[in-house]
Amino acid sequence: MKIFLFLLLSIYFISYAFANDILKQITFPEGFSIKIYAKVPNARQMAISPNGSLFVGSRAAGKVYAIQDHNNDGYGETVTEVASKLR
C-alpha cells in the first residue's frame, strides 16, 4: 500500500511539474500571463457563476467540478465534484 501511495503521489507531482514547464514555454503579449488555477483531470469546459465559483467540465471523466478561491489569491483552494456519470 505504501508503494502504491508513493507512486500515485510521484505521478501527481511529476505531472504538475511538467504542466508548469509547458506554461513557461508559452509567450504572451505584455500584460498577459498564465498559471495553474486548480487541478482538474482532463478539464475541457469552463463557466463562471455569479457568486464566483468556477465550474469545470471533464469530458473524459464525465464529471463537473466547482472550484472556489476563498481567499482571493488567484488559486482555487476547493475543488468539489458536483456532477458525475455524464457520459
DRENKOL-108812 format. One record per residue (C-alpha): residue in one letter; x, y, z. Coordinates in steps of 0.001 Angstrom, whole numbers, padded with zeros to 6 digits, always signed. Example, Ala and Ser with C-alpha at 12.3 -4.5 7.8 and 13.67 -1.06 7.14 Angstrom:
<rs>
A+012300-004500+007800
S+013670-001060+007140
</rs>
This chain:
<rs>
M+000000+000000+000000
K+002839+002405+000824
I+004428+001753-002574
F+001132+002436-004354
L+000671+005706-002465
F+004261+006738-003223
L+003784+006022-006940
L+000474+007865-007017
L+001959+010941-005347
S+005008+010802-007630
I+002818+010805-010741
Y+000784+013697-009321
F+003829+015890-008663
I+005588+014957-011912
S+002508+015874-013958
Y+002214+019200-012085
A+005900+019988-012703
F+005509+019048-016377
A+002490+021344-016734
N+004418+024234-015173
D+007331+023638-017577
I+004962+023783-020548
L+003391+027013-019278
K+006843+028620-019041
Q+007403+027972-022767
I+004341+029962-023860
T+004941+033614-024707
F+002298+036293-024229
P+001936+039952-025101
E+002995+042354-022366
G+000483+042446-019526
F-000774+038885-020066
S+000201+035739-018161
I-000958+032203-017437
K-000858+029984-014352
I-002468+026859-012962
Y-005591+027885-011030
A-006595+024408-009820
K-006022+020786-010731
V-008921+019125-012530
P-008371+015938-014556
N-008988+016345-018307
A-010565+019813-017968
R-012288+020913-021194
Q-015069+023438-020489
M-015362+026309-018017
A-018112+028650-016849
I-018097+031143-014002
S-021140+031597-011782
P-022432+034932-010430
N-021062+034039-006965
G-017544+033496-008351
S-017461+029687-008445
L-015709+028311-011497
F-017421+025247-012983
V-015140+022948-014962
G-016304+020027-017075
S-014198+016935-017681
R-015451+015133-020759
A-013236+012063-020377
A-014240+011592-016740
G-017864+012611-017324
K-017779+014958-014331
V-018302+018612-013446
Y-016348+020306-010665
A-016968+023559-008765
I-013812+025452-007817
Q-013693+028234-005234
D-010939+030722-004424
H-011865+031519-000823
N-009000+033898-000018
N-008826+035673-003416
D-005180+034751-004010
G-005801+033626-007598
Y-005732+029889-006850
G-008712+027590-006399
E-008382+026086-002937
T-011538+023959-003031
V-012383+021561-005873
T-015752+019848-005371
E-017302+017263-007679
V-020860+018466-008343
A-021946+016061-011100
S-020774+012671-012355
K-021718+009818-014705
L-022361+012298-017527
R-021234+010049-020354
</rs>
